[in-house]
Amino acid sequence: MSYDYVIIGGGIVGISTAWQLKQRLPNKSILLIEKEALLAKHQTGHNSGVVHAGVYYPPGSLKSQFCREGLLATLDFCKEKNIPYSQCGKILVATNLLELERMKILFEQCKTNKLNVEWLDKTQLIEKEPNIIGLAGVLVKDTAIVDYSKIANEMAQSFEELGGEIQLNTEVIGIAEKTEQVDIKVKTRQGEKGFKASFLISCSGLMADRLTKMMGLPTDFQIIPFRGEYYQLPATHNEIVNHLIYPIPNPDLPFLGVHLTRMIDGSTTIGPNAVQGWKREGYGKVSISLLDILEMIQFKGFWNVLRKYWKIGLIETKNSWYKKGYLKLVQLYCPSLKKHDLKPYPAGIRAQAVLKDGTLVYDFLFSESPRSLHVCNAPSPAATSAIPIGAYICDKVTS
């Protein structure tokens, strides 16, 4: 079968791209392929569901631009398609003087990024969140919560209604770029077969580096998986907070820290932490892939990351196995929670692109060839930003 465009990856970024590309090019044949039996199976379906406002991202960066545009576009899409969401806002909480100074910097950055924010002194913080303690807080009013799997599947339905085609259980096992086309070899439940594409777009998340290598493109990065583990509070604690509650991140560490999240189903979760993953798609407590481990230990960048963050890595690993350590992180701002309040909840996997020198890629990273475009790194808030990311990709491949 031959198509004008083939898009690899049935997460929210790939689906958003396919949907918007079909709107722009209604007469072009577009195929979306996904190796799983369901769409949104991995990062899209394993996150906290936050629609971010863009607090942490440097002004002028793609992350800042996409996040702000994505917030508005995501909520507009939810309104149009009657997808439930709650614009409950989030509060950053400073629990000591150092965090207070860091929060002042974030507050000024929020204003530079034109976010709707409000500084809360200690009294105002208690008024808004009686169960939260801190020296002060910043209320980010635009932040919302949603189920991204519902958004992704609604986009996929709209894509198919426009004439797009989706094939599940279709795993890419070979790609060869030629002068006039890209040949794609796939494995399905019925056996192996091939597609031809005038242009290929890869939004393959946890497998992004393997797709670039499969095409023979220069690949100076590798995807390193980090597990984000969550807990859920019992139903009796569903009203323990009125907003999402976030700690002040340490700028020397790569991830935001453990936060309290009011989920769209009414429950409340705690997380995520960030521990080394030993399997790219391993969501169980003990998930190991010898292939994934072998690739990591042969990659120089992995050892450079380990060398830089080994202390925090040990702490995160300890807290992963000992609930008491995890709980202490939350009790810094929500002291009423107890160990027995932390109930099991599914983990997520973050696909983190790492360069050979050990640099964690924080912004979006793309790789291109004459007949392909690869999204190599789509960091958080990729789900929030999926619509503008898809538009950006469409601009690049149709210009």
C-alpha positions as CSV (number, residue, x, y, z in Angstrom):
1,M,0.0,0.0,0.0
2,S,1.2,3.5,-0.8
3,Y,0.4,6.7,1.1
4,D,1.3,10.3,0.9
5,Y,2.1,10.4,4.6
6,V,2.7,7.7,7.2
7,I,2.9,8.6,10.8
8,I,4.4,6.3,13.3
9,G,3.1,6.5,16.9
10,G,-0.4,6.4,18.4
11,G,0.3,8.7,21.3
12,I,-1.2,12.1,21.6
13,V,1.5,13.9,19.6
14,G,1.3,11.5,16.7
15,I,-2.5,11.5,16.7
16,S,-2.6,15.3,16.9
17,T,-0.2,15.6,14.0
18,A,-2.2,13.1,11.9
19,W,-5.5,14.9,12.7
20,Q,-4.2,18.3,11.8
21,L,-2.4,17.2,8.7
22,K,-5.6,15.6,7.4
23,Q,-7.4,18.9,8.0
24,R,-4.8,20.8,6.0
25,L,-4.5,18.2,3.2
26,P,-7.9,16.5,2.8
27,N,-7.0,15.0,-0.5
28,K,-3.8,13.3,0.7
29,S,-3.8,9.8,1.9
30,I,-2.5,9.6,5.5
31,L,-1.9,6.5,7.6
32,L,-1.2,6.4,11.3
33,I,0.4,3.1,12.6
34,E,0.7,2.0,16.2
35,K,2.3,-1.2,17.5
36,E,-0.1,-1.6,20.4
37,A,-3.7,-2.8,20.3
38,L,-4.9,0.5,21.7
39,L,-4.0,4.1,21.1
40,A,-2.5,6.3,23.9
41,K,-1.1,3.1,25.6
42,H,2.2,4.6,26.9
43,Q,3.1,8.1,28.0
44,T,-0.2,9.6,27.0
45,G,-2.1,7.1,29.1
46,H,0.3,7.1,32.1
47,N,0.6,10.7,33.3
48,S,-1.0,12.9,35.9
49,G,-3.4,14.5,33.5
50,V,-2.3,18.1,34.2
51,V,-2.9,20.8,31.6
52,H,0.1,22.9,32.4
53,A,0.2,26.7,32.2
54,G,4.0,27.0,31.6
55,V,5.4,28.0,35.0
56,Y,8.9,26.5,34.7
57,Y,9.9,27.2,31.1
58,P,12.3,29.9,30.1
59,P,10.6,32.8,28.2
60,G,11.1,32.4,24.4
61,S,11.7,28.6,24.5
62,L,9.6,26.2,22.4
63,K,8.4,24.6,25.7
64,S,7.1,28.0,26.9
65,Q,5.4,28.9,23.6
66,F,3.9,25.4,23.0
67,C,2.7,25.1,26.6
68,R,0.8,28.4,26.6
69,E,-0.7,27.8,23.2
70,G,-1.4,24.2,24.2
71,L,-3.3,25.1,27.3
72,L,-5.8,27.3,25.4
73,A,-6.1,24.8,22.5
74,T,-6.6,21.8,24.8
75,L,-9.3,23.4,26.8
76,D,-11.0,24.7,23.6
77,F,-10.9,21.1,22.2
78,C,-12.4,19.8,25.4
79,K,-15.3,22.3,25.2
80,E,-15.9,21.5,21.6
81,K,-16.0,17.7,22.1
82,N,-17.6,17.8,25.6
83,I,-14.6,16.2,27.3
84,P,-14.6,16.7,31.1
85,Y,-11.9,19.0,32.5
86,S,-11.5,21.0,35.6
87,Q,-9.6,24.3,35.6
88,C,-8.9,24.0,39.3
89,G,-5.5,25.9,39.3
90,K,-2.4,24.8,41.1
91,I,-0.5,26.3,44.0
92,L,3.3,26.2,44.3
93,V,4.3,26.0,48.0
94,A,7.5,27.2,49.6
95,T,8.3,25.4,52.8
96,N,11.6,27.0,53.7
97,L,13.5,30.2,53.0
98,L,15.6,28.8,50.2
99,E,12.4,27.6,48.4
100,L,10.8,31.0,49.1
101,E,13.7,32.8,47.1
102,R,13.3,30.3,44.3
103,M,9.6,30.8,44.2
104,K,10.1,34.6,43.9
105,I,12.1,33.9,40.7
106,L,9.4,31.6,39.4
107,F,6.7,34.2,40.1
108,E,8.6,36.8,38.1
109,Q,9.0,34.3,35.3
110,C,5.3,33.6,35.3
111,K,4.6,37.2,34.9
112,T,7.1,37.4,32.0
113,N,5.3,34.5,30.4
114,K,2.0,36.4,31.0
115,L,0.5,33.7,33.2
116,N,-2.5,34.5,35.4
117,V,-0.8,34.1,38.8
118,E,-1.3,35.4,42.3
119,W,1.1,35.6,45.2
120,L,-0.3,34.1,48.5
121,D,1.2,35.0,51.8
122,K,1.0,32.4,54.7
123,T,-2.5,33.5,55.8
124,Q,-3.9,33.5,52.3
125,L,-2.3,30.1,51.6
126,I,-4.0,28.6,54.7
127,E,-7.4,30.2,53.7
128,K,-7.2,28.5,50.3
129,E,-5.7,25.2,51.5
130,P,-6.3,24.4,55.2
131,N,-4.4,21.1,55.0
132,I,-1.3,22.6,53.4
133,I,1.5,24.3,55.3
134,G,4.1,26.7,53.9
135,L,5.7,30.1,54.1
136,A,3.9,31.3,51.0
137,G,2.5,30.1,47.7
138,V,1.9,31.1,44.1
139,L,-1.6,30.4,42.7
140,V,-1.4,29.5,39.0
141,K,-5.0,30.0,38.0
142,D,-5.0,28.6,34.5
143,T,-3.7,25.1,35.3
144,A,-6.3,22.4,34.6
145,I,-6.8,18.6,34.9
146,V,-8.1,16.2,32.2
147,D,-7.9,12.7,30.9
148,Y,-5.5,12.8,27.9
149,S,-6.5,9.4,26.7
150,K,-10.0,10.7,26.0
151,I,-8.5,13.7,24.1
152,A,-6.3,11.4,22.1
153,N,-9.1,9.0,21.2
154,E,-11.4,11.9,20.3
155,M,-8.7,13.3,17.9
156,A,-8.2,9.9,16.4
157,Q,-12.0,9.6,15.7
158,S,-12.0,13.0,14.1
159,F,-9.0,12.0,12.0
160,E,-10.8,8.9,10.7
161,E,-14.0,10.8,10.0
162,L,-11.9,13.1,7.8
163,G,-10.7,10.0,5.8
164,G,-7.5,9.2,7.7
165,E,-6.6,5.6,8.3
166,I,-5.3,4.0,11.6
167,Q,-3.8,0.5,11.8
168,L,-3.1,-0.9,15.3
169,N,-1.0,-4.0,16.2
170,T,1.4,-2.8,13.5
171,E,5.1,-2.7,14.6
172,V,7.7,-1.1,12.4
173,I,10.7,-3.4,11.9
174,G,12.4,-1.8,9.0
175,I,12.7,1.6,7.2
176,A,14.5,2.4,4.0
177,E,14.5,5.9,2.5
178,K,14.8,6.1,-1.2
179,T,14.9,9.1,-3.6
180,E,11.1,9.0,-4.3
181,Q,9.7,7.3,-1.3
182,V,10.2,5.7,2.1
183,D,9.7,1.9,2.3
184,I,8.3,0.8,5.7
185,K,8.4,-2.9,6.8
186,V,6.0,-3.8,9.6
187,K,5.0,-6.8,11.6
188,T,1.3,-7.5,12.3
189,R,-0.7,-10.3,13.8
190,Q,-1.2,-11.6,10.2
191,G,2.5,-11.5,9.4
192,E,4.9,-9.1,7.8
193,K,4.0,-6.5,5.2
194,G,5.1,-3.2,3.7
195,F,4.0,0.3,3.2
196,K,5.3,3.0,0.9
197,A,5.2,6.7,2.0
198,S,6.0,9.8,0.1
199,F,6.9,11.2,3.6
200,L,7.4,9.7,7.0
201,I,6.7,11.3,10.4
202,S,7.9,9.5,13.5
203,C,6.3,10.4,16.9
204,S,7.5,7.2,18.5
205,G,8.3,8.5,22.1
206,L,10.1,5.8,24.0
207,M,11.4,4.3,20.7
208,A,12.4,7.5,19.0
209,D,16.1,6.8,18.9
210,R,15.6,3.3,17.5
211,L,13.6,4.7,14.6
212,T,16.3,7.2,13.7
213,K,18.9,4.5,13.9
214,M,16.7,2.2,11.8
215,M,16.7,4.8,9.1
216,G,20.4,5.3,9.3
217,L,20.2,8.9,10.5
218,P,22.9,10.4,12.7
219,T,21.8,9.8,16.3
220,D,23.8,11.5,19.0
221,F,21.2,10.9,21.7
222,Q,19.5,8.0,23.4
223,I,16.2,7.6,25.1
224,I,16.7,6.8,28.8
225,P,13.5,5.7,30.6
226,F,12.7,7.1,34.0
227,R,9.9,5.6,36.0
228,G,7.4,8.0,37.7
229,E,5.7,6.2,40.5
230,Y,2.4,7.4,42.0
231,Y,0.2,6.7,45.0
232,Q,-3.5,7.3,45.3
233,L,-5.2,8.6,48.5
234,P,-8.2,6.8,49.9
235,A,-11.6,8.2,48.9
236,T,-11.9,9.8,52.3
237,H,-9.1,12.2,51.3
238,N,-10.5,13.2,47.9
239,E,-11.2,16.7,49.3
240,I,-7.9,17.1,51.1
241,V,-6.9,19.8,48.7
242,N,-8.8,22.3,46.5
243,H,-6.1,22.8,43.9
244,L,-3.1,20.9,42.6
245,I,-0.2,21.3,45.1
246,Y,3.3,21.5,43.8
247,P,6.6,21.8,45.6
248,I,9.3,24.3,44.5
249,P,11.6,22.5,42.2
250,N,15.4,22.3,42.9
251,P,17.0,23.9,39.8
252,D,19.9,21.5,40.1
253,L,17.7,18.5,39.7
254,P,16.0,17.3,36.4
255,F,12.4,16.8,37.6
256,L,9.8,18.8,39.4
257,G,9.2,16.7,42.5
258,V,6.3,14.9,44.1
259,H,3.0,16.8,44.0
260,L,-0.7,16.3,45.0
261,T,-3.1,16.1,42.1
262,R,-6.8,16.3,42.0
263,M,-7.7,13.9,39.2
264,I,-10.6,14.4,36.8
265,D,-12.4,11.3,38.3
266,G,-12.5,13.0,41.7
267,S,-9.6,11.0,43.2
268,T,-6.3,12.5,44.5
269,T,-2.9,11.1,43.6
270,I,0.6,11.8,44.9
271,G,3.6,11.7,42.6
272,P,5.6,11.2,40.6
273,N,9.1,10.5,41.8
274,A,11.8,9.8,39.2
275,V,13.7,6.5,39.4
276,Q,15.9,4.8,36.8
277,G,13.8,2.6,34.5
278,W,15.3,-0.7,33.4
279,K,12.7,-1.3,30.7
280,R,11.4,1.3,28.3
281,E,7.8,0.2,28.6
282,G,8.0,-1.4,32.0
283,Y,5.3,-0.2,34.3
284,G,5.5,-2.9,37.0
285,K,7.5,-2.4,40.2
286,V,10.1,-4.8,38.9
287,S,10.4,-4.5,35.1
288,I,13.6,-5.5,33.3
289,S,14.5,-5.7,29.6
290,L,18.0,-7.1,28.9
291,L,18.0,-5.4,25.5
292,D,17.1,-2.0,27.1
293,I,19.7,-2.4,29.8
294,L,22.4,-3.4,27.3
295,E,21.7,-0.4,25.2
296,M,21.9,1.9,28.2
297,I,25.2,0.6,29.6
298,Q,26.8,0.8,26.2
299,F,25.8,4.5,25.9
300,K,28.3,6.9,27.3
301,G,25.7,9.5,28.1
302,F,24.0,7.1,30.6
303,W,27.2,6.9,32.7
304,N,27.6,10.7,32.5
305,V,24.0,11.1,33.8
306,L,24.7,8.5,36.5
307,R,27.9,10.3,37.6
308,K,26.1,13.6,37.9
309,Y,22.9,12.5,39.7
310,W,24.0,9.4,41.6
311,K,23.3,10.8,45.0
312,I,19.7,11.9,44.2
313,G,19.3,8.6,42.2
314,L,20.0,6.6,45.4
315,I,17.6,8.7,47.4
316,E,14.9,8.3,44.8
317,T,15.5,4.5,44.6
318,K,15.4,4.2,48.4
319,N,12.1,6.2,48.6
320,S,10.7,4.0,45.8
321,W,11.1,0.9,47.9
322,Y,10.5,2.4,51.3
323,K,7.1,4.3,51.5
324,K,8.2,6.2,54.6
325,G,10.8,8.2,52.6
326,Y,8.3,9.0,49.9
327,L,5.8,10.1,52.4
328,K,8.3,12.5,54.0
329,L,8.5,14.4,50.7
330,V,4.7,15.0,50.8
331,Q,4.6,15.8,54.5
332,L,6.8,18.8,54.0
333,Y,3.7,20.6,52.8
334,C,0.8,18.2,53.7
335,P,1.7,16.9,57.2
336,S,-1.6,15.2,58.0
337,L,-1.0,12.4,55.5
338,K,0.0,9.0,57.0
339,K,1.8,6.0,55.6
340,H,-1.4,4.0,55.3
341,D,-2.9,6.7,53.1
342,L,-0.6,5.8,50.2
343,K,-2.4,3.3,48.1
344,P,-1.1,1.7,44.9
345,Y,-1.5,3.5,41.6
346,P,-0.1,2.8,38.1
347,A,3.4,4.2,37.3
348,G,4.4,6.1,34.2
349,I,7.5,6.1,32.1
350,R,9.2,9.3,30.9
351,A,11.1,9.1,27.6
352,Q,14.1,11.3,28.3
353,A,16.5,12.1,25.5
354,V,20.1,12.2,26.7
355,L,23.1,13.4,24.7
356,K,26.4,11.6,24.7
357,D,27.9,14.1,27.1
358,G,25.2,13.3,29.6
359,T,23.1,16.4,29.0
360,L,19.4,15.9,29.5
361,V,17.5,17.4,26.6
362,Y,14.9,19.7,28.2
363,D,13.4,21.2,25.0
364,F,12.0,19.6,21.9
365,L,14.4,17.8,19.6
366,F,13.8,17.0,16.0
367,S,15.7,15.0,13.3
368,E,15.1,15.3,9.6
369,S,16.0,13.7,6.3
370,P,14.7,14.6,2.8
371,R,11.6,12.4,3.3
372,S,11.2,12.1,7.0
373,L,10.8,14.1,10.2
374,H,11.4,12.5,13.6
375,V,10.2,13.9,17.0
376,C,13.2,12.8,19.1
377,N,12.3,14.4,22.3
378,A,8.9,15.7,23.3
379,P,9.3,16.4,27.0
380,S,6.7,17.4,29.6
381,P,4.4,19.2,28.9
382,A,4.1,17.3,25.6
383,A,0.5,16.2,26.3
384,T,-0.5,19.8,27.1
385,S,1.3,21.0,24.0
386,A,0.2,18.3,21.6
387,I,-2.0,20.5,19.4
388,P,0.7,23.2,18.8
389,I,3.4,20.6,18.4
390,G,1.2,18.9,15.8
391,A,0.7,22.2,14.0
392,Y,4.5,22.9,14.2
393,I,5.2,19.5,12.6
394,C,2.6,20.1,9.9
395,D,4.2,23.5,9.1
396,K,7.6,21.8,8.7
397,V,6.4,19.0,6.5
398,T,4.1,21.0,4.2
399,S,6.3,24.1,3.7
